[in-house]
């Protein structure tokens, strides 16, 4: 019979996310990020693509979990949700 050890006692076991996005999506749930993003959008109210109302602080270069790149305000741009979703989908297709 196979024995199982609880995860908290197995120091060598690493829980891997199902996809890369899951490994860093928690960064967006941080209060500091929400505050920084809201401030960026207040200073940059128009989408850089269509000049519509910006709703999303986008990372120009995808950070893919790199915390320094995530917090680098020079890597942020204001976008409307439609333009952001299109950019993100394009990046994900090219990632393959």
Secondary structure, 3 states (H helix, E strand, C coil): CCCCCCHHHCCCCCCCCCCHHHHHHHHHHCHHHHHHHHHHHHHCCECCCCCCECCEEEECCCCCCCHHHHHCHHHEEEECHHHHHHHHHHHHHHHC
